[in-house]
């Protein structure tokens, strides 16, 4: 719970690297939660790391093909794919 709160605080301050660090720790503690991978992908995109972001978001869609946010994630992947570095 503390890491989730820390992630939220960093996101509110738009401190993307610190938020990414919190999510990476959440991935270590809860490796089977695909939402952490989605959040990581979204943050990587915000940081301009589009290739890594697309890979992570595609992995999320493979793991959660029935997720409610599939259309949104697909749209973000399209945006990031257009900016691949």
N, C-alpha and C positions, 0 to 999 in steps of 0.2 A: 504494500500500500504506500509506503514511503516513497519508493521509486516512481510510482504513478503520480503522486503529488508533486514530486520534484520535476518530472517530465512536464506536467501541466504548468508549473511555475515558469519553467524555462520557455515553454511555448508562448505563454502570456507576455514574456519579456522579449520575444522574438530572438532568443539566444539559441539559434539552430544547432550549433556544435554541441552545446551543453545538453540540449534536448535529445540529440542523437546519442550522446554518451549514456543518458538515462535509458533510452530505448535499447541500446546494445546490452546494458546490464539486465534489463527485463528479458531480453532474448536468451541470456544465459540462464536466468532463473526459471523462465517459463518457455522453453524452446518449442513446445508444441502449440503455442498460441499464435496462429497465423496473423492475427491483427497487429502484433508487434512488427512483423515483417512488412505489413502494409504501411504502418506508420513510419517505419524506417525508410521505405521507398519514397514516401511523400516528402520526408525531410531531405533526403538526398537530392531530390529534384529541386527543392527550394534552395539548396546550396549549390545548384548548378552541376551536380554530378549525375547527369541524365542517363548515361549508360547503366550505371549501378542502380539507379532508380527504376528504370524499365525492367531490368532483370528481377529485382525484388518484387515489383508489383505484378509481374507475370507469374512469379512463383506463388504469390498470394492467391491469384485467380485460379491457379491449378489446385491449390489446397482448399479453397473455398468457392467452388463453382456455383454454389447456391446462395452465396451471401447477398444480402439486400443491396449492397453498394457496388455490385458488379458493373452496372452501366457507368457509374461515376468513375470507377477505377479505370475502366476501359477508355473513357474520355481523357483522363489524365495521362494514361499511357500514350495515347495519340499525340497529345501536346508535347510530352517529353521526348517522344520518338522523333518528332520534327526538329528537335534541338540537340540531337545526340552529339556527343563530343568525342 
